[in-house]
């Protein structure tokens, strides 16, 4: 589910938050929650996702005045969430990572990953396989794939990733290429 409010509406909410208006914060939280939660689930797993969304929104509340308007409000907030997810993900040991990261979003993710990345529907047999494929990607590549599935443009991905737009395009290209290689390799070794 995409964010349904326009950037102007989100800017109005941010102005309210800067004035410490709790109703504006509640509105922003309600508007952004499902998209932020889905992203966090895919980055760090269900066990950590809600905490990270709450931490993100706390950062928004505490640092709303630092939003300069150089990007969309949602891009700025996803940038905060991404950094918190990467910090949390890096702290987790491989054994403690949630093995059911994508379980709640099986059909949605399979469709999103299939768009432009996989031509053979049989390749996406199970959630466990998709999860394994994503785990082989670097943090940078996993992050850009998840941002693409959220509908962000290359320019917005660049802002979130703190890199130029062309670098974002290159990362997405290489992430898709790597994901295809992993999936093909997996299919050929099991055949």
Secondary structure, DSSP 8 states (H G I E B T S, - for coil): ----S-HHHHHHHHHHHHTT-HHHHHHHHHHHHHHHHHHHHHHH-HHHHHHHHHHHHHHHHHHGGG--SSS-HHHHHHHHHHHHHHHHHHHS-GGGS-TTTTGGGHHHHHHHHHTTT-S-GGG---HHHHHHHHHHS-HHHHHHHHHHHTT--HHHHHHHHTS-HHHHHHHHHHHHHHHHHHHHHHHHHH-
